[in-house]
Amino acid sequence: MKTRYIILFLFLGILLSGCSNENIQNDFLFKEYTQGEKILLHNINGGSKTLIRTKNGFIVEGEEKKILMFDFFGTFCQPCKEEASTLTKLWKNNLSSLNIIGLTHFETVSDEEVKKFADDYGSYYFLSNNEQNNRIIAQILKDIDYQNMEQLPFKVVLKQGEYQVLSDFWKTNTETKYYLGKVPISVMQEDLNRITKEK
């Protein structure tokens, strides 16, 4: 009986801490990226970065030694709003070793709307509002073999083009390569410290 309550509590916690899209989409119906393929992304606040497809993941051209975090977010998503300034703090605290790239997901919005989100909620890391985002996200989900319902925010972390094992914040006792929902900055920082030290 206790086990049922624990499972129910975990399920409700995940539902309450993330945003999902009511329109279910099959993210596995897409053209996969090939190794070496380049993807130019523009930051809504100016500047650009080029992603390069590795054998199993992505790196940022010219910043290959930095850890790369992708954050799938939506301007409509309450946990994304609550977490935005935290991610900015995480990025600023790790400028020399971390890239955070936010990818809009589950919505079609203008750059101006994303800029308003950034200004209103303190999201000052790299934010991409590009039609390529859905394909990149689909590739990432396939790379990590994620087959559950998508919710926002959703994050993955790569080092030298390889997805990293992250803390199991929801205590599901399974190895995880993603953060689902709002995760404390302390958990992400501990993981970054560990990943940085690993060879």
Buried (B, 14 or more C-beta within 10 A) or exposed (E): EEEEEEEEEEEEBBEEBBBBBEEEEEBEEBEEBEEEEEBEBBBBBEEEBEBBBBEEBBBBEEBEEBBBBBBBBBBBBBBBBEBBBBBBBBBEEBEEBBBBBBBBBBBEBEBEBBBEBBEEBBBBBBBBBBEEBBBBBBBBBBBBEBEEEBBBBBBBBBBEBBBBEBBEBBEEEEEBBBBBBBBEBEBBBEBBEEBEEEE
